Amino acid sequence: MAVLLSDVTNTLQKVIMPFIQDNFNKQTILLDQVKKNKGVTFMNNYFYAPIRTSRHGGITNLADDGNTLVSGSSSTGQASVAVKILTGTFDISKLTMDATKTDKGAVANALTFQASTLASDFAKDVNRQYFSDGVGVLAQVSGSVGAGTMSLVYPDSNLDDGRSIDWYGTINNDIAAAEYIQPGMVLGIGTAGADLGTVSSVSGNTVVMTGSPAIVANDSVYRVDGNGEGAGTSEIQGVRAALSSSTGTSTYAGVARSTSGWTPQLGTTAGALTLSEMESVYLAAKKHAQMGDRYAIFVNKSLYKKYGDLLTSMRRTVNETDLLGGWTGLEFAAGAGKVGVFLDYDTPDGEVLIINLDTFTVTQVSDMGWMEDPSGSLVRRRDAITYQATMVWFTNLICLAPGANGRLTQKTD
């Protein structure tokens, strides 16, 4: 939908403040920390990474100096993830741009405002996907409350899409069921997003849509593209995919979990968070890490407060530690180096993610950017006086050593 002059009338006529207040959270800590294209090669719409799958078999002790040596080798394999196409777009009319160019015309230049907020929200959505599994389930239907209206819950074990696992429902209520759903989105509902609707309004956990899609309890809710496609296949394969509870012949990035170092350190017992649990999973993950690897622990607001309370109750000093980019968190020490515990509002509810930042890499064909420069080279829409700007990023995320990472689920404060 194009941004019309009528959409900024109040801004034009009632200059109350010298800026427009943006109340949406914009923190993207995980996105800011992961390196790009480390140890991967791009080819034919896939990113490939060579990995070591076993230790060397040619090591032995001789019983005496005349005995035969054992010849062996260490094996290698190849992990791969597909390119995901991330976009963000807005339309704006010529009249709106001209009418909001000056301070007299508007509080904020409408073009600049739309461009900056799109870039900010684009990065925020990428951060959300980094914590996800690539299936892209945003919420779960609890029931229908009228034609085109659905009530949502945070996903639990009753979710109808078996590709997305390790859901436990609301634990600490740190993420609202409809938190990632916004007006204007096209949603796919149910198996493979078969039923479509466009969001007209969101109130609490109730979503009203046009299109009258079929709605059944426990249906998965996905965001889809303008063609109504992409449910379950188009999102980034993030931390939830890399650190899932899948085992054996189940694969991540095309490699079986049974491969050495390809199974993450997990703790799935429900209960209050303890320092002992965090230490156990962290030390197990360190066994598979390289010397000098950087670790960071990500939690949401309830568990961040809980961790601080644990340190205080155990009379430990509540020190702070820093990440790149100026992010500050609480210090975690388990005798194997200093690590920070960081608050990221996109961390799944009730989870503690112990991330080896040097094992994750952002795979990208090119840097995130604008297809056109919003400051001067917008594309005019045919047969209209509206212009369009689009951000695009051809990317994915891959973990090259899931075993060097850990995850606790169902933790309460």
MARMARGU-194344 format. One record per residue (C-alpha): residue in one letter; x negated, y negated, z. Coordinates in steps of 0.25 Angstrom, whole numbers, plus 5000, padded with zeros to 4 digits. Example, Ala and Ser with C-alpha at 12.3 -4.5 7.8 and 13.67 -1.06 7.14 Angstrom:
<pts>
a495150185031;s494550045029;
</pts>
This chain:
<pts>
m500050005000;a499449864996;v499249765007;l500249655002;l500349505007;s501549545015;d500649635023;v499849525028;t500849415030;n500749405045;t499249395044;l499449285033;q500449205041;k500049225056;v498649205058;i498649245073;m497249305074;p495949285067;f495849435063;i496749555062;q496549645074;d496249795070;n496749885081;f496350015074;n495150095079;k493950095070;q492950175077;t492250275068;i491150335077;l490950465070;l490950405056;d489850315060;q488950415065;v488850525055;k487750525045;k488050525030;n487650635019;k486650695029;g486250835024;v487350845013;t487450844998;f488550794989;m488950884977;n490250904969;n491250844980;y490550914991;f489550885002;y488551005004;a487651025016;p486551135017;i486651195031;r485851305038;t486651425042;s485651515050;r484351515056;h483151585050;g483051735050;g481551755048;i481151725062;t480651845070;n479551895080;l478552005075;a478352125085;d476952125079;d476152065069;g476352175058;n477852165058;t478752115047;l479251975047;v480751945045;s481051855033;g482251765034;s482851635032;s483851535037;s485151515029;t485851395023;g487251365019;q487951245014;a489151165020;s490051075011;v491150975013;a491950915002;v492050764999;k493250695005;i493750564998;l494150455009;t494850335004;g495450205010;t496250105001;f497049985002;d497749894992;i497949744993;s498649644985;k497949514978;l498949424986;t498549484999;m497049464996;d497249324991;a498149285003;t497249335014;k495949285008;t495849165018;d495949135032;k497249065030;g497849175022;a497649285032;v496949325045;a496049425038;n495849445023;a496749555019;l495749625010;t494649625020;f495549675031;q496049785022;a494649825018;s494049825032;t495149895038;l495150005027;a493650025029;s493850035044;d495050135044;f494350215033;a493150235042;k494050265054;d494750375046;v493450435042;n493150445056;r494450515059;q494150615048;y492750645054;f493450705066;s494350785057;d494250915050;g494550875035;v496050925036;g496450785040;v497650815049;l498050685055;a499150735064;q500150845066;v501650835065;s502450855078;g503750835071;s504650755062;v505450645068;g506250605056;a506150595040;g504650555037;t504250535052;m503350635059;s502850645073;l501450675075;v500450745085;y498950765086;p498750895079;d498751025087;s498651175085;n499951175078;l499451095066;d499951165053;d498651145045;g497751255049;r496551195042;s496451095054;i496151155067;d495751125081;w496951035084;y497451035099;g498450925099;t498350795108;i497350815119;n497050675124;n497950595115;d496750515109;i497250525095;a498650495092;a499350595082;a499650485072;e498350405074;y497750435060;i499050405052;q499350265047;p500450205039;g500250225024;m499550355025;v500050475016;l500250595025;g500250745022;i501050825031;g501150975033;t500351085026;a499351025017;g500050885018;a501150935009;d502150825014;l501850685012;g502250555018;t501650405019;v501550355033;s502450225035;s502250215050;v501550275062;s502150255076;g501450335087;n501450475082;t502650455073;v502350435058;v503350395048;m503150425033;t503850405020;g503950515011;s504750605020;p503750715022;a504150845028;i503650855042;v503550975051;a502950995065;n501451025065;d501250975051;s499850915048;v499750775044;y498750735034;r498350605027;v498450625012;d498050535000;g498950464990;n499250594982;g499650664995;e498450754995;g497250785004;a497950845016;g496950935023;t495850915013;s495450775011;e494850725024;i493450735030;q493050865036;g492550805050;v492150855064;r493450935066;a493051015054;a491551035057;l491851065072;s493151155071;s493451275078;s493351365066;t492351485066;g491851605059;t492051595044;s492851465044;t492051355037;y491651215039;a491051145027;g491051275020;v490151345030;a490751455040;r490751425054;s490051555057;t488751485051;s487751455062;g487951315067;w489251295060;t490151315072;p490351195081;q490351195096;l491751195101;g492551185114;t494051195112;t494551225126;a495551125131;g495251045143;a494650915149;l493350875143;t492050915152;l490650875150;s490251015151;e491051055138;m490350935131;e489050975135;s489251125131;v489751095117;y488650985115;l487551075119;a488051195110;a488051095098;k486651045101;k486151185099;h486451175084;a485951035082;q484650975077;m483650905086;g484050755086;d485550775081;r486450655086;y487650695094;a488950615097;i490150665105;f491550605100;v492750605109;n494050525109;k494450425120;s494950525131;l493750615130;y492850495129;k493450445142;k493350585148;y491950595145;g491550465152;d492350515164;l491650645164;l490350575165;t490850485176;s491350595184;m490050675183;r489350545187;r488550545174;t488150415168;v489150365158;n488050315148;e488350275133;t487650315121;d487650255106;l487850315092;l487450245079;g488250125076;g488450075090;w489450185095;t489350205110;g489750325118;l489550395131;e488350475133;f488350625133;a487150705138;a487050855139;g485550865140;a485350875125;g485250725121;k486150605123;v487450605115;g488650505115;v490150535118;f490850435108;l492350395108;d492850415094;y494350395093;d494450495081;t493950605089;p495050715090;d495850715102;g495250795114;e493950825106;v492450805110;l491550815097;i490150835099;i489550785086;n488150805080;l488150685072;d486950735064;t487650865059;f488850785053;t488650705040;v489550615032;t489550665018;q489850565007;v489750544992;s489550394995;d489750295006;m491150255010;g491550125003;w492550044994;m492850084980;e493049934978;d492449824986;p493649764994;s492949624994;g493049604979;s493249724970;l494649784973;v495349864963;r496649804958;r497849894957;r498449904944;d499749824941;a499649754955;i498949644962;t498449734973;y497049784975;q496449914980;a495249944989;t494750094992;m493750145001;v493250284998;w492250385004;f491850524998;t491450595011;n491550705021;l490950755034;i490050875036;c489450935049;l488151015046;a488051085059;p489451105066;g488751185077;a487951065082;n489350995085;g490351015096;r491850995098;l492751005111;t494251005109;q495450985118;k494650905128;t495550815138;d495150695146;
</pts>
